[in-house]
């Protein structure tokens, strides 16, 4: 962590200011240390340059396993294609130039797929994850003078309210125990004049027919070390059939959903090898998480209406995408 991060940190338990004891510092970055609250007896370690505000084991442990195993799979710098960049800007609706030099919060950063894109704008980024995926993110993107990686709980984010000009959470909210509470926790971090963008899985009747939801009652209880080899074998077995179904005229892309594996042929510009790696990753991502709570457009509109955010847009783009802006405080301006 960088010393500048301390200015926006707050104790997640009592909201008190934190002080930092540095144990090891390299190139102006704190690699090891301890944060302690001036208002309560709690303290939090800094390990491998990452402040840790949560225990190592929690409901998101499958994601830590997943992103450390597939650390570079979805990075644009690894695929050579702007897949994550295109999704990021299409969903957020932000201009890169507007983010330059401003504070941005990435909640649920995983291995840093969208963090890499955000850093490319010149923003000062704080990337947060509940799981040990923070180590994959830091390994991919750190050390970086504009990046801090933090391990924390979305329901008790360790930052002063209204700190960030841009807040985004992509691919994450549906995997939290209480999606609405997680959404409101994000809103609390948006500064005056700041912007929020999120996405969630869509809640649609066809979900009842998707094999993913038939299998999840069993697979989400399996040890991840057993589930991943099972998923890899399943992809290997079903891949030829999935390709054949997907290539059927008119209905192919829908028809291949009868199989419980991910297949992005025709949707993403990946090589044959990359397509299979993404298939294993995203099939595991479908079956392993402890929580999977899709939402609909109406629900997201209601949530945004309760926050007072303006310029709200909620729409289907495969996922349900939602974004809005907090009005500027006339006193602050």
Secondary structure, DSSP 8 states (H G I E B T S, - for coil): --GGGGGTB--TTT---EEEEEEEEETTEEEEEEEEESSSS-EEEEETTEEE-S-S-STTHHHHHHHHHTSSTT-HHHHSS-HHHHHHHHHH---HHHHTTSEEEEES-TTTHHHHHHHTTT-EEEEEESSTHHHHHHHHH-S-TTEEEEE-BTTB-SB-TT-EEEEEE-S-GGGSSSHHHHHHHHHTTEEEEEEEEEEE-B--GGGGG-HHHHHHHHHTTS-HHHHHHHHHHHHHHHHHHHHHHHTSTTTHHHHGGGSSS---TTTS---HHHHHHHHHHHHHHHHH-S----B-HHHHHHHHHTTT-EEEEEEESSSEEEEEE----TTT-
